[in-house]
Amino acid sequence: ETGVTQTPRHLVMGMTNKKSLKCEQHLGHNAMYWYKQSAKKPLELMFVYSLEERVENNSVPSRFSPECPNSSHLFLHLHTLQPEDSALYLCASSSRHPNTGELFFGEGSRLTVL
Amino acid sequence: EDQVTQSPEALRLQEGESSSLNCSYTVSGLRGLFWYRQDPGKGPEFLFTLYSAGEEKEKERLKATLTKKESFLHITAPKPEDSATYLCAVNGGTSGSRLTFGEGTQLTVNP
């Protein structure tokens, strides 16, 4: 496998469910990111994990919980989501952080909250 | 706070019809401006990094240029396979290392 792999590609969940998104990078990078992409809105950074730091966007609700067990894996745990959380969730990695802006993205997990 | 505005929101071209996409930005101190391409159902793919006014980068039919207030992505003699959403992002210093993205320009090239 190469690049950044995200699973599942599609997820439908109810507001009371608990699910997790998974991301794995095979590029040897040491920084990983979660972005949210909603229709007609810019990409929004949710979380950054690197060797040096963990950065959170303070506007991200606590119903989103990241986990980064090592430099190759990143999870986004979801619980009691709202319909407005429906979006494409993108994982990315970079060779260092702060990065040069060259991010490698996965294909995304399309989340629908009913 | 860093700001990025892309125009037009959508652009339709005929194959071979050259045009430009615009990315206007407001930052306290530019650390880099980045262009990405995103195909439907996929994640963005990195294209270019520009660091200072006057800098230009080229890749196949694409050329990115930078001034102190905006960047242009010029598309010369486009082909249908150039159809995608083109995203602009800046690292402007006020957001730390965080990138601020624009909403993108959806380009359609008809054969």
Interface residues (C-beta under 8 A of the other chain):
Chain A: V4 K40 K41 P42 L43 L45 V48 V55 L90 A92 H97 P98 N99 T100 G101 E102 L103 F104 F105 G106 E107 G108
Chain B: V4 G32 L33 F34 G41 K42 G43 P44 E45 F46 T49 L87 A89 N91 G96 S97 R98 L99 T100 F101 G102 E103 G104
